[in-house]
Amino acid sequence: QVQLVESGGGLVQPGGSLRLSCAASGSIFSMYVMGWHRQAPGKQRELVASITSGGSTNYADSVKDRFTISRDNVKNTVYLQMNSLKPEDTAVYYCNAVHRQFGTTSWGQGTQVTVSS
């Protein structure tokens, strides 16, 4: 089972940028589809973006053209570059990994992102 540790969250003003990182260990990173999800207070967890080992990406409509997901298969790390942040982006952001053969899923502990002036 892969272990995931997120970092990079914090407080940022509207229009600002943050980059989240998720370091994976304990398994073969290239076997996983990596994703970022978020959960705002009182709302369900939602997919923000995902990326395959080959680099194919998928984004929620709400973050297209503002967020970019990427991965480094040597450093076993996935990133989420968030630009033009809005107050509605405020949430706990979770990294997840889905094994592309077995479908098993792992989650990180989450990192808080707060967009406020």
N, C-alpha and C positions, 0 to 999 in steps of 0.2 A: 504494500500500500504506500502510495506517495504521501509525503508530508509537505505541507504548504505554509509558508510564512510571508504575510503581507507587510509592506511598509510604505511610507510616503504620504499618508493622509495628513490632514490638518485643517486649519482655518484659512480661508482665502476670500478675498473680496470678489464681488460679481465682476465678470470679465477677466478674471485672473486664470492662472494655469497651475496644475499640479501633475506630477507623474507618480503613479503607483507602481510598485514592484512586487513581484511574488516569486520567491525562491522555492524551488522544488528539490526534494531529496528523497532517497530511499527507493527509487525505482527508475526505470528507463524513461527519461523525459519525452523522448520522441514518440513513445507509444500513446501519448495522451493528447486529446483535444483540450486546450486550455481556455478558460473563460473568466470573465469578470461579471459578477452579479451585484446588485445593490438592493438594500431594503431601507426605506424611509419609515419613520414612526407611523404606525397605524396602517401601513401598506404591505402588500405581499412582496416577497423577494422577486426581482425581475432580472432577466438577462440584459446585460449592457453590451457585451461584445464577446466574440469567441474567435479562436484561431487554431487551425490544424497544424500539424507538424510541418506540412508543406507550405504554410503561409497563407492559406485561404482564410478570409475573414468574413465575419458577419456582425452587423451592428443593429441595435435598436434604433428605430426611426428618430427617437428623441435625442440621440447623440451623434447621428451621422453628420459628418463634416466638422464636428467639434472634437471628437475623441478618436484616438488611434491606438489600436492594440498591436503589439509586436511581441516577438519571442526570440530569445537567444538560446539555441539548442546546444551551445557549448557551455554557457553559464547556467543552464537549466533554470532560466528565469523568464517570466512573462511580464510585460509592462502595459500600463494603460496611461497614455498621454492625454490629459484632459485640458482642453483650451476653451476659452470663452465660457467659463463656468457661470451657471445660473443658480439662484437660490433653490430652485427645484431639483438641482443635482445633489443637494444635501442628503446624505444617507450613510449607512455603513456599507462599505464595499468589500465584497468577498471574492476571493480567488477560488476557482474550482478546476478540477482535473477529471476528465472522463476517459477511461481506458478505451481505446478505439476498437479493441477486440472483445473485451469482456463486459464493457459497459459500466464497470465499477466507478464510483464517484467519490472524490475526496474534496474536503473544503478547508480553507484556511480559517483563522480566527476572526478575521474582519478588521478593517481599518476605517476610522471615522473620517468623513469628508464633510466639512461645513462651509457653505458659501454664504457669506453674510457681510454686510457693511458695518 
